Amino acid sequence: MKIDTVGLDTHPKFPNGFRSWMETHHEVVTNMQVIMKNGLPEETKKQVDLYGICVLYDIAESITDKFEMINKGRQWDGDFFEAVDEFTLAELN
C-alpha cells in the first residue's frame, strides 16, 4: 500500500521528502533495537530511567530529523545504511 504524501514532501520537517524521512526513521529504529540488545549506552539509559521507555520514540525521531537535515539533498551511492548505522550509534553515545 502506498501512502499519500501530498503536501508532506514540501513540509520543512522532511527536507528530503517524506519517503526519505520514513526510510531513515525505519533504519534508525532498527539500529536502535540492535544496539539495545547489547545494552543501552549510558547516556541513553539515564534518559530512559528518568523519562521512561517511551523516550526512545523521541530519541529515534530526533536522530532521524538530524540525519535528514545533515544529508539534505544528498544522493546516496550505496553507503546509506552504513551512514545511518554510524550516525545512530554516535548520537546514542
MMTF fields as JSON, N, C-alpha, C and O atoms, coordinates in Angstrom:
{
  "mmtfVersion": "1.0.0",
  "mmtfProducer": "UNKNOWN",
  "numBonds": 371,
  "numAtoms": 372,
  "numGroups": 93,
  "numChains": 1,
  "numModels": 1,
  "chainsPerModel": [1],
  "groupsPerChain": [93],
  "chainIdList": ["A"],
  "bondAtomList": [4, 2, 8, 6, 12, 10, 16, 14, 20, 18, 24, 22, 28, 26, 32, 30, 36, 34, 40, 38, 44, 42, 48, 46, 52, 50, 56, 54, 60, 58, 64, 62, 68, 66, 72, 70, 76, 74, 80, 78, 84, 82, 88, 86, 92, 90, 96, 94, 100, 98, 104, 102, 108, 106, 112, 110, 116, 114, 120, 118, 124, 122, 128, 126, 132, 130, 136, 134, 140, 138, 144, 142, 148, 146, 152, 150, 156, 154, 160, 158, 164, 162, 168, 166, 172, 170, 176, 174, 180, 178, 184, 182, 188, 186, 192, 190, 196, 194, 200, 198, 204, 202, 208, 206, 212, 210, 216, 214, 220, 218, 224, 222, 228, 226, 232, 230, 236, 234, 240, 238, 244, 242, 248, 246, 252, 250, 256, 254, 260, 258, 264, 262, 268, 266, 272, 270, 276, 274, 280, 278, 284, 282, 288, 286, 292, 290, 296, 294, 300, 298, 304, 302, 308, 306, 312, 310, 316, 314, 320, 318, 324, 322, 328, 326, 332, 330, 336, 334, 340, 338, 344, 342, 348, 346, 352, 350, 356, 354, 360, 358, 364, 362, 368, 366],
  "bondOrderList": [1, 1, 1, 1, 1, 1, 1, 1, 1, 1, 1, 1, 1, 1, 1, 1, 1, 1, 1, 1, 1, 1, 1, 1, 1, 1, 1, 1, 1, 1, 1, 1, 1, 1, 1, 1, 1, 1, 1, 1, 1, 1, 1, 1, 1, 1, 1, 1, 1, 1, 1, 1, 1, 1, 1, 1, 1, 1, 1, 1, 1, 1, 1, 1, 1, 1, 1, 1, 1, 1, 1, 1, 1, 1, 1, 1, 1, 1, 1, 1, 1, 1, 1, 1, 1, 1, 1, 1, 1, 1, 1, 1],
  "groupList": [{"groupName": "MET", "atomNameList": ["N", "CA", "C", "O"], "elementList": ["N", "C", "C", "O"], "formalChargeList": [0, 0, 0, 0], "bondAtomList": [1, 0, 2, 1, 3, 2], "bondOrderList": [1, 1, 2], "singleLetterCode": "M", "chemCompType": "L-PEPTIDE LINKING"}, {"groupName": "LYS", "atomNameList": ["N", "CA", "C", "O"], "elementList": ["N", "C", "C", "O"], "formalChargeList": [0, 0, 0, 0], "bondAtomList": [1, 0, 2, 1, 3, 2], "bondOrderList": [1, 1, 2], "singleLetterCode": "K", "chemCompType": "L-PEPTIDE LINKING"}, {"groupName": "ILE", "atomNameList": ["N", "CA", "C", "O"], "elementList": ["N", "C", "C", "O"], "formalChargeList": [0, 0, 0, 0], "bondAtomList": [1, 0, 2, 1, 3, 2], "bondOrderList": [1, 1, 2], "singleLetterCode": "I", "chemCompType": "L-PEPTIDE LINKING"}, {"groupName": "ASP", "atomNameList": ["N", "CA", "C", "O"], "elementList": ["N", "C", "C", "O"], "formalChargeList": [0, 0, 0, 0], "bondAtomList": [1, 0, 2, 1, 3, 2], "bondOrderList": [1, 1, 2], "singleLetterCode": "D", "chemCompType": "L-PEPTIDE LINKING"}, {"groupName": "THR", "atomNameList": ["N", "CA", "C", "O"], "elementList": ["N", "C", "C", "O"], "formalChargeList": [0, 0, 0, 0], "bondAtomList": [1, 0, 2, 1, 3, 2], "bondOrderList": [1, 1, 2], "singleLetterCode": "T", "chemCompType": "L-PEPTIDE LINKING"}, {"groupName": "VAL", "atomNameList": ["N", "CA", "C", "O"], "elementList": ["N", "C", "C", "O"], "formalChargeList": [0, 0, 0, 0], "bondAtomList": [1, 0, 2, 1, 3, 2], "bondOrderList": [1, 1, 2], "singleLetterCode": "V", "chemCompType": "L-PEPTIDE LINKING"}, {"groupName": "GLY", "atomNameList": ["N", "CA", "C", "O"], "elementList": ["N", "C", "C", "O"], "formalChargeList": [0, 0, 0, 0], "bondAtomList": [1, 0, 2, 1, 3, 2], "bondOrderList": [1, 1, 2], "singleLetterCode": "G", "chemCompType": "PEPTIDE LINKING"}, {"groupName": "LEU", "atomNameList": ["N", "CA", "C", "O"], "elementList": ["N", "C", "C", "O"], "formalChargeList": [0, 0, 0, 0], "bondAtomList": [1, 0, 2, 1, 3, 2], "bondOrderList": [1, 1, 2], "singleLetterCode": "L", "chemCompType": "L-PEPTIDE LINKING"}, {"groupName": "HIS", "atomNameList": ["N", "CA", "C", "O"], "elementList": ["N", "C", "C", "O"], "formalChargeList": [0, 0, 0, 0], "bondAtomList": [1, 0, 2, 1, 3, 2], "bondOrderList": [1, 1, 2], "singleLetterCode": "H", "chemCompType": "L-PEPTIDE LINKING"}, {"groupName": "PRO", "atomNameList": ["N", "CA", "C", "O"], "elementList": ["N", "C", "C", "O"], "formalChargeList": [0, 0, 0, 0], "bondAtomList": [1, 0, 2, 1, 3, 2], "bondOrderList": [1, 1, 2], "singleLetterCode": "P", "chemCompType": "L-PEPTIDE LINKING"}, {"groupName": "PHE", "atomNameList": ["N", "CA", "C", "O"], "elementList": ["N", "C", "C", "O"], "formalChargeList": [0, 0, 0, 0], "bondAtomList": [1, 0, 2, 1, 3, 2], "bondOrderList": [1, 1, 2], "singleLetterCode": "F", "chemCompType": "L-PEPTIDE LINKING"}, {"groupName": "ASN", "atomNameList": ["N", "CA", "C", "O"], "elementList": ["N", "C", "C", "O"], "formalChargeList": [0, 0, 0, 0], "bondAtomList": [1, 0, 2, 1, 3, 2], "bondOrderList": [1, 1, 2], "singleLetterCode": "N", "chemCompType": "L-PEPTIDE LINKING"}, {"groupName": "ARG", "atomNameList": ["N", "CA", "C", "O"], "elementList": ["N", "C", "C", "O"], "formalChargeList": [0, 0, 0, 0], "bondAtomList": [1, 0, 2, 1, 3, 2], "bondOrderList": [1, 1, 2], "singleLetterCode": "R", "chemCompType": "L-PEPTIDE LINKING"}, {"groupName": "SER", "atomNameList": ["N", "CA", "C", "O"], "elementList": ["N", "C", "C", "O"], "formalChargeList": [0, 0, 0, 0], "bondAtomList": [1, 0, 2, 1, 3, 2], "bondOrderList": [1, 1, 2], "singleLetterCode": "S", "chemCompType": "L-PEPTIDE LINKING"}, {"groupName": "TRP", "atomNameList": ["N", "CA", "C", "O"], "elementList": ["N", "C", "C", "O"], "formalChargeList": [0, 0, 0, 0], "bondAtomList": [1, 0, 2, 1, 3, 2], "bondOrderList": [1, 1, 2], "singleLetterCode": "W", "chemCompType": "L-PEPTIDE LINKING"}, {"groupName": "GLU", "atomNameList": ["N", "CA", "C", "O"], "elementList": ["N", "C", "C", "O"], "formalChargeList": [0, 0, 0, 0], "bondAtomList": [1, 0, 2, 1, 3, 2], "bondOrderList": [1, 1, 2], "singleLetterCode": "E", "chemCompType": "L-PEPTIDE LINKING"}, {"groupName": "GLN", "atomNameList": ["N", "CA", "C", "O"], "elementList": ["N", "C", "C", "O"], "formalChargeList": [0, 0, 0, 0], "bondAtomList": [1, 0, 2, 1, 3, 2], "bondOrderList": [1, 1, 2], "singleLetterCode": "Q", "chemCompType": "L-PEPTIDE LINKING"}, {"groupName": "TYR", "atomNameList": ["N", "CA", "C", "O"], "elementList": ["N", "C", "C", "O"], "formalChargeList": [0, 0, 0, 0], "bondAtomList": [1, 0, 2, 1, 3, 2], "bondOrderList": [1, 1, 2], "singleLetterCode": "Y", "chemCompType": "L-PEPTIDE LINKING"}, {"groupName": "CYS", "atomNameList": ["N", "CA", "C", "O"], "elementList": ["N", "C", "C", "O"], "formalChargeList": [0, 0, 0, 0], "bondAtomList": [1, 0, 2, 1, 3, 2], "bondOrderList": [1, 1, 2], "singleLetterCode": "C", "chemCompType": "L-PEPTIDE LINKING"}, {"groupName": "ALA", "atomNameList": ["N", "CA", "C", "O"], "elementList": ["N", "C", "C", "O"], "formalChargeList": [0, 0, 0, 0], "bondAtomList": [1, 0, 2, 1, 3, 2], "bondOrderList": [1, 1, 2], "singleLetterCode": "A", "chemCompType": "L-PEPTIDE LINKING"}],
  "groupTypeList": [0, 1, 2, 3, 4, 5, 6, 7, 3, 4, 8, 9, 1, 10, 9, 11, 6, 10, 12, 13, 14, 0, 15, 4, 8, 8, 15, 5, 5, 4, 11, 0, 16, 5, 2, 0, 1, 11, 6, 7, 9, 15, 15, 4, 1, 1, 16, 5, 3, 7, 17, 6, 2, 18, 5, 7, 17, 3, 2, 19, 15, 13, 2, 4, 3, 1, 10, 15, 0, 2, 11, 1, 6, 12, 16, 14, 3, 6, 3, 10, 10, 15, 19, 5, 3, 15, 10, 4, 7, 19, 15, 7, 11],
  "groupIdList": [1, 2, 3, 4, 5, 6, 7, 8, 9, 10, 11, 12, 13, 14, 15, 16, 17, 18, 19, 20, 21, 22, 23, 24, 25, 26, 27, 28, 29, 30, 31, 32, 33, 34, 35, 36, 37, 38, 39, 40, 41, 42, 43, 44, 45, 46, 47, 48, 49, 50, 51, 52, 53, 54, 55, 56, 57, 58, 59, 60, 61, 62, 63, 64, 65, 66, 67, 68, 69, 70, 71, 72, 73, 74, 75, 76, 77, 78, 79, 80, 81, 82, 83, 84, 85, 86, 87, 88, 89, 90, 91, 92, 93],
  "secStructList": [7, 7, 7, 7, 7, 6, 6, 6, 6, 6, 1, 6, 6, 7, 6, 6, 7, 2, 2, 2, 2, 2, 2, 2, 2, 2, 2, 2, 2, 2, 2, 2, 2, 2, 2, 2, 2, 6, 7, 7, 7, 2, 2, 2, 2, 2, 2, 2, 2, 2, 2, 7, 6, 6, 2, 2, 2, 2, 2, 2, 2, 2, 2, 2, 2, 2, 2, 2, 2, 2, 6, 6, 6, 7, 7, 7, 1, 1, 7, 2, 2, 2, 2, 2, 2, 2, 2, 2, 2, 2, 2, 2, 7],
  "xCoordList": [0.838, 0.0, 0.893, 1.827, 0.597, 1.364, 0.667, -0.552, 1.461, 0.934, 0.846, 1.772, -0.266, -0.434, 0.399, 0.116, 1.414, 2.323, 2.137, 3.024, 0.995, 0.738, 0.878, 0.242, 1.7, 1.93, 3.062, 3.659, 3.373, 4.434, 5.818, 6.764, 5.941, 7.257, 7.789, 8.978, 6.934, 7.395, 7.365, 7.675, 7.003, 6.951, 8.379, 9.222, 8.67, 10.038, 10.611, 11.83, 9.755, 10.25, 10.895, 11.695, 10.56, 11.047, 11.889, 11.423, 13.13, 13.934, 14.25, 14.56, 14.173, 14.431, 13.173, 13.242, 12.025, 10.756, 10.366, 11.214, 9.079, 8.575, 9.108, 9.441, 9.189, 9.662, 11.082, 11.381, 11.951, 13.315, 13.323, 14.039, 12.521, 12.441, 11.95, 12.495, 10.935, 10.349, 11.377, 11.486, 12.118, 13.134, 14.245, 14.693, 14.681, 15.721, 15.226, 15.948, 14.0, 13.445, 13.39, 13.713, 12.992, 12.963, 14.352, 14.501, 15.358, 16.728, 17.238, 17.932, 16.907, 17.311, 16.715, 17.426, 15.418, 14.751, 15.34, 15.571, 15.583, 16.184, 17.554, 17.883, 18.351, 19.682, 19.576, 20.361, 18.617, 18.447, 18.097, 18.554, 17.306, 16.96, 18.195, 18.363, 19.049, 20.282, 21.185, 21.737, 21.325, 22.167, 21.627, 22.4, 20.305, 19.696, 19.942, 20.031, 20.054, 20.326, 21.674, 21.87, 22.595, 23.919, 23.985, 25.04, 22.871, 22.83, 22.843, 23.616, 21.986, 21.912, 23.171, 23.748, 23.606, 24.693, 24.281, 23.095, 25.227, 24.954, 24.056, 23.119, 24.33, 23.528, 22.07, 21.141, 21.885, 20.529, 19.839, 18.652, 20.558, 19.999, 19.521, 18.466, 20.293, 19.895, 18.571, 17.699, 18.436, 17.199, 16.01, 14.923, 16.21, 15.139, 14.762, 13.579, 15.762, 15.49, 14.71, 13.844, 15.013, 14.385, 12.989, 12.063, 12.834, 11.59, 10.746, 9.596, 11.307, 10.583, 10.959, 11.588, 10.561, 10.947, 10.43, 11.024, 9.337, 8.768, 9.677, 9.472, 10.675, 11.618, 12.386, 12.919, 12.442, 13.129, 12.452, 13.118, 11.117, 10.421, 10.934, 11.197, 11.073, 11.558, 13.01, 13.384, 13.809, 15.22, 15.325, 16.107, 14.548, 14.584, 14.147, 14.74, 13.121, 12.653, 13.707, 13.944, 14.331, 15.363, 16.566, 17.091, 16.997, 18.119, 17.761, 18.572, 16.544, 16.089, 16.096, 16.605, 15.537, 15.487, 16.884, 17.122, 17.816, 19.192, 19.858, 20.477, 19.721, 20.341, 19.819, 20.593, 18.512, 17.907, 18.362, 18.617, 18.459, 18.876, 20.344, 20.687, 21.19, 22.617, 22.826, 23.73, 21.992, 22.145, 21.138, 20.788, 20.677, 19.696, 20.231, 21.32, 19.445, 19.786, 20.823, 21.158, 21.325, 22.375, 21.801, 20.716, 22.547, 22.209, 23.099, 24.325, 22.493, 23.244, 23.739, 23.045, 24.973, 25.56, 25.945, 26.986, 25.086, 25.324, 25.811, 25.932, 26.098, 26.617, 25.578, 25.926, 24.319, 23.242, 23.146, 23.115, 23.101, 22.891, 24.036, 23.808, 25.258, 26.415, 26.4, 26.732, 26.014, 25.96, 24.922, 25.178, 23.747, 22.714, 23.186, 22.978, 23.82, 24.341, 25.298, 25.144, 26.286, 27.314, 26.704, 27.052, 25.808, 25.188, 24.337, 24.395, 23.555, 22.706, 23.556, 23.258, 24.586, 25.466, 26.117, 26.175, 26.603, 27.229, 26.247, 26.605, 25.026, 24.021, 23.593, 23.247, 23.611, 23.213, 24.305, 24.016, 25.55, 26.659, 26.908, 27.806],
  "yCoordList": [-1.164, 0.0, 1.24, 1.349, 2.141, 3.379, 4.46, 4.615, 5.198, 6.28, 7.546, 7.873, 8.253, 9.521, 10.574, 10.916, 11.081, 12.047, 13.461, 14.301, 13.73, 15.068, 16.091, 15.971, 17.072, 18.12, 17.811, 18.733, 16.542, 16.179, 16.398, 16.712, 16.235, 16.363, 17.787, 18.005, 18.748, 20.143, 20.645, 21.81, 19.799, 20.189, 20.322, 19.477, 21.368, 21.591, 20.441, 20.277, 19.649, 18.535, 17.468, 16.671, 17.444, 16.406, 17.037, 17.149, 17.451, 18.189, 17.401, 17.99, 16.079, 15.233, 14.507, 13.543, 14.98, 14.344, 13.334, 12.828, 13.05, 12.156, 10.736, 10.093, 10.245, 8.866, 8.696, 7.694, 9.643, 9.577, 9.577, 8.796, 10.46, 10.532, 9.188, 8.68, 8.634, 7.374, 6.237, 5.424, 6.176, 5.139, 5.305, 4.328, 6.538, 6.793, 6.419, 5.787, 6.808, 6.502, 4.989, 4.511, 4.257, 2.794, 2.251, 1.409, 2.727, 2.258, 2.669, 1.891, 3.874, 4.333, 3.415, 2.96, 3.142, 2.29, 0.879, 0.281, 0.346, -0.984, -1.007, -1.948, 0.027, 0.117, 0.23, -0.38, 1.001, 1.152, -0.189, -0.48, -0.998, -2.317, -3.199, -3.89, -3.182, -3.967, -3.463, -4.256, -2.162, -1.568, -1.918, -2.224, -1.876, -2.163, -3.605, -3.873, -4.529, -5.933, -6.07, -6.973, -5.181, -5.186, -4.287, -4.152, -3.677, -2.76, -1.328, -0.954, -0.535, 0.881, 1.62, 1.339, 2.563, 3.445, 4.19, 4.431, 4.541, 5.112, 6.343, 6.455, 7.267, 8.497, 8.179, 8.756, 7.273, 6.88, 6.165, 6.388, 5.317, 4.607, 5.599, 5.406, 6.651, 7.686, 8.336, 8.574, 8.617, 9.232, 8.289, 8.723, 7.007, 6.024, 5.913, 5.847, 5.891, 5.81, 7.027, 6.911, 8.179, 9.432, 9.614, 10.025, 9.314, 9.634, 8.41, 8.559, 7.221, 6.017, 5.574, 6.31, 4.365, 3.735, 4.505, 4.43, 5.239, 5.978, 7.092, 7.606, 7.475, 8.498, 8.004, 8.806, 6.69, 6.15, 6.573, 6.72, 6.772, 7.278, 8.662, 8.955, 9.507, 10.877, 10.873, 11.647, 10.004, 9.915, 9.467, 10.031, 8.463, 7.977, 9.065, 9.226, 9.801, 10.884, 11.983, 12.511, 12.321, 13.357, 12.943, 13.748, 11.697, 11.197, 11.242, 11.651, 10.82, 10.849, 12.27, 12.513, 13.203, 14.607, 15.161, 15.817, 14.896, 15.395, 14.798, 15.511, 13.491, 12.814, 13.362, 13.625, 13.532, 14.046, 15.479, 15.828, 16.295, 17.694, 17.762, 18.497, 17.005, 16.989, 16.513, 16.979, 15.593, 14.999, 15.536, 14.856, 16.755, 17.379, 17.419, 17.932, 16.871, 16.903, 15.883, 15.816, 15.101, 14.135, 12.981, 12.47, 12.596, 11.421, 10.275, 10.368, 9.221, 8.104, 7.176, 6.923, 6.671, 5.765, 4.432, 3.853, 3.966, 2.665, 2.699, 1.647, 3.877, 3.956, 4.44, 4.782, 4.469, 4.954, 4.169, 4.763, 2.856, 2.029, 2.176, 2.275, 2.189, 2.357, 3.736, 3.879, 4.739, 6.099, 6.211, 6.838, 5.602, 5.634, 4.865, 5.315, 3.711, 2.92, 3.743, 3.84, 4.331, 5.109, 6.325, 6.631, 7.006, 8.204, 7.855, 8.544, 6.789, 6.376, 6.036, 6.49, 5.26, 4.883, 6.106, 6.222, 7.009, 8.225, 9.086, 9.645, 9.196, 10.01, 9.398, 10.124, 8.086, 7.431, 7.479, 7.387, 7.621, 7.662, 9.042, 9.231],
  "zCoordList": [0.0, 0.0, 0.0, 0.794, -0.876, -0.966, -0.145, -0.203, 0.618, 1.444, 0.604, -0.139, 0.724, 0.026, 0.749, 1.897, 0.084, 0.706, 0.173, 0.323, -0.446, -0.986, 0.143, 1.191, -0.086, 0.9, 1.863, 2.418, 2.076, 3.011, 2.418, 3.141, 1.116, 0.501, 0.521, 0.29, 0.79, 0.885, 2.327, 2.576, 3.268, 4.678, 5.206, 4.902, 5.993, 6.476, 7.312, 7.375, 7.949, 8.755, 7.884, 8.373, 6.613, 5.709, 4.592, 3.458, 4.905, 3.921, 2.652, 1.617, 2.729, 1.561, 1.105, 0.342, 1.579, 1.269, 2.337, 3.074, 2.409, 3.444, 3.297, 4.293, 2.074, 1.888, 2.411, 3.061, 2.143, 2.64, 4.171, 4.797, 4.76, 6.228, 6.791, 7.771, 6.17, 6.632, 6.533, 7.451, 5.447, 5.28, 6.32, 6.919, 6.527, 7.525, 8.918, 9.688, 9.238, 10.558, 10.784, 11.871, 9.785, 9.894, 10.216, 11.101, 9.507, 9.741, 11.117, 11.774, 11.562, 12.897, 13.962, 14.859, 13.867, 14.856, 14.821, 15.872, 13.634, 13.517, 14.18, 14.903, 13.937, 14.555, 16.068, 16.793, 16.545, 17.996, 18.633, 19.739, 17.967, 18.501, 18.628, 19.633, 17.628, 17.667, 18.796, 19.559, 18.892, 19.936, 21.317, 22.225, 21.482, 22.782, 23.216, 24.415, 22.283, 22.634, 23.328, 24.141, 23.009, 23.62, 24.846, 25.465, 25.195, 26.338, 25.868, 24.986, 26.46, 26.083, 26.481, 27.531, 25.657, 26.077, 27.354, 27.575, 28.165, 29.496, 29.444, 30.234, 28.528, 28.461, 28.089, 28.655, 27.15, 26.758, 27.912, 28.154, 28.622, 29.774, 30.834, 31.439, 31.055, 32.024, 31.613, 32.449, 30.327, 29.842, 30.008, 30.39, 29.724, 29.895, 31.365, 31.7, 32.246, 33.683, 34.163, 35.029, 33.607, 34.036, 33.433, 34.133, 32.151, 31.446, 31.051, 30.637, 31.179, 30.789, 29.382, 28.622, 29.064, 27.795, 26.58, 25.505, 26.741, 25.609, 25.113, 24.014, 25.899, 25.444, 24.22, 23.452, 24.038, 22.865, 21.57, 20.545, 21.603, 20.416, 20.056, 18.89, 21.068, 20.847, 20.366, 19.485, 20.949, 20.554, 19.094, 18.328, 18.709, 17.323, 16.351, 15.284, 16.714, 15.84, 15.726, 14.64, 16.836, 16.832, 15.98, 15.211, 16.116, 15.312, 13.831, 12.999, 13.51, 12.115, 11.566, 10.472, 12.32, 11.885, 11.635, 10.621, 12.563, 12.414, 11.174, 10.384, 11.017, 9.881, 8.562, 7.642, 8.471, 7.248, 6.952, 5.8, 7.988, 7.786, 7.351, 6.425, 8.011, 7.667, 6.229, 5.535, 5.8, 4.464, 3.458, 2.493, 3.689, 2.795, 1.366, 1.107, 0.453, -0.961, -1.411, -2.594, -0.486, -0.841, -1.662, -1.382, -2.661, -3.458, -2.971, -3.032, -2.5, -1.925, -3.03, -4.014, -2.836, -3.817, -3.176, -3.486, -2.283, -1.672, -0.248, 0.379, 0.292, 1.653, 2.667, 3.798, 2.27, 3.136, 4.443, 5.521, 4.357, 5.544, 6.54, 7.746, 6.038, 6.906, 7.564, 8.741, 6.793, 7.332, 8.447, 9.475, 8.245, 9.29, 10.51, 11.636, 10.311, 11.43, 12.285, 13.503, 11.624, 12.339, 13.034, 14.174, 12.358, 12.917, 14.143, 15.162, 14.039, 15.154, 16.37, 17.475, 16.188, 17.295, 17.923, 19.148, 17.097, 17.612, 18.397, 19.434, 17.917, 18.603, 19.928, 20.86, 20.025, 21.272, 22.336, 23.529, 21.911, 22.877, 23.419, 24.238]
}
